[in-house]
Amino acid sequence: MKTETTWIECDEAKLYGNLYIPDALPAPALLICHGMNAQGSHGLRLYSRLAETACKEGFVVLVFDFRGVGKSTGQFDYGIGEQQDVKCALNYLATRQEVAPNNIFVVGHSLGGAVSIYALQNETRVKGLVLWSTPKNHNYNVRKFIRRTRGKLGLYAFLILSRIDKFLDISRLLKLEVYGVKLRPRDVREKLMKLNECEAASKLHNIPLLVVIGEKDIIVGVYEAEEIYRSANEPKSLLVINGADHIYKGKEQELISKTVDWIKKMGQ
């Protein structure tokens, strides 16, 4: 196994990535899409651990940073421009001579899973998609997050101020930050909260889907994963990791092992 640093041109952004290459080539490939984090794919060791494990199992693996986070250039785009990032990363991976044609899998964590569902519509090169801790829709999820962290009054304040923010920047009055990413209320409402993962999953055809959720995930929740699962088309599977939270702390090995096992099964 060897690793290679790469840069991917995507719109006005340059996406930083790490490519893991196995000894036996050409090989099937895996694209890993991280969750919302100012450090990008470096925010959790979970992503590189998955990459290392999958590479040892014979996969070419690409882990990259979405625009505006980690080492990538550009501006964070609240789940809209990131859909194009997935497409650019997928196109790059598909053109690598080490990758077997039309034999690519995708793993997306949280927001990375959400944008992957949209990006893979009508995609024929992908043989399976794994969603880790992906919300059922971000309108519901954002409201739940604000209510849990700031209470009902905080939610009402957000709903009002996010409208004012269209005309006057009030981000100093209402500070929102998730895993180090500073969010502007206007863009949360007009972009992020427009993502409807259940609806997108219902339109995803001919791509096997594995929906994974931690039993103790309070950011997304088992019931949200169950709704995505019900909305999706066959073939599909649902996996609940007992005792796991949103980032699968302490359960990383179980998550990675079961994810890779499913991917290998789909690739047979």
C-alpha positions, 0 to 999 in steps of 0.5 A: 500500500502507498499513499499519494497527496492530490489536488482536484479542480472543482469550480473555483475550488481546489480540493485537497485529497489523500489517495490510498493505493493497494498493491494489486491493480486495477482495483475497485475504489472507495470515495470517503466524504467527511461530515461538517468539520472545519478541519475537513477529513482531518477532523476525525481519525475515523476517515483515515482508519476506514481508508487504511482498512479498505486499502488493505482489503484491495480498494483504491481509496480517496479521502478529500476535504470539501470546499472551504474546510480542511486544506481545500480552497473555496468557500463552505457552501452549506451542502449545495456546492459540496454536491459538485465536490462529490462529483468532481472527486468521483470523476477524478477517482474514475479516471485514475488508471489504478481504478477498475472501471465502473466499480466505485463505492461511496461512504458519506458521514452526516452532511457528507452522506446528505450531499452524496445522495444528491450527487449520485442521482443517475450515476452508473459508476457507483456500485454502493452508497453507505450513509453514516449518521445522515439526517432525514432532512436538514430543515427538521435536523437544524430545528432540532439542533437549535432547540436542543442547544438553545431552547425554544426561544433560541429557535424562534430567534433563529427563524426571525433573525435568519430572515433579517439576515437576508438584508442585514448581516446579523451573524454577530448577534446570532452566532452559529458554529458546528464543529468549528464551521461558522454558519451565517443564519441566512445561508443555513435557512436558504441552503442547508435547510433545503436539503431533504435526504428522504426525498433524494433517497427516494429518487436514487435508483440502482445503487445499493444503500446501507444506512448506518446509525449509532444507537446513542446518536442525539444529533441525528437519531435512529428514527431519522435513519429509519425514515431514510431507509423507508424512503430508499429503494431496494436493495437497502440495509439498515445497521444500528451500532449499539452504544455508538454516538454521532462520531462512533467514538469507541465503536470505530472498529465495529463501524469500519469492519461492518462497512467494509464487509458490506462493500465487499459483499456488494462488489462480488 
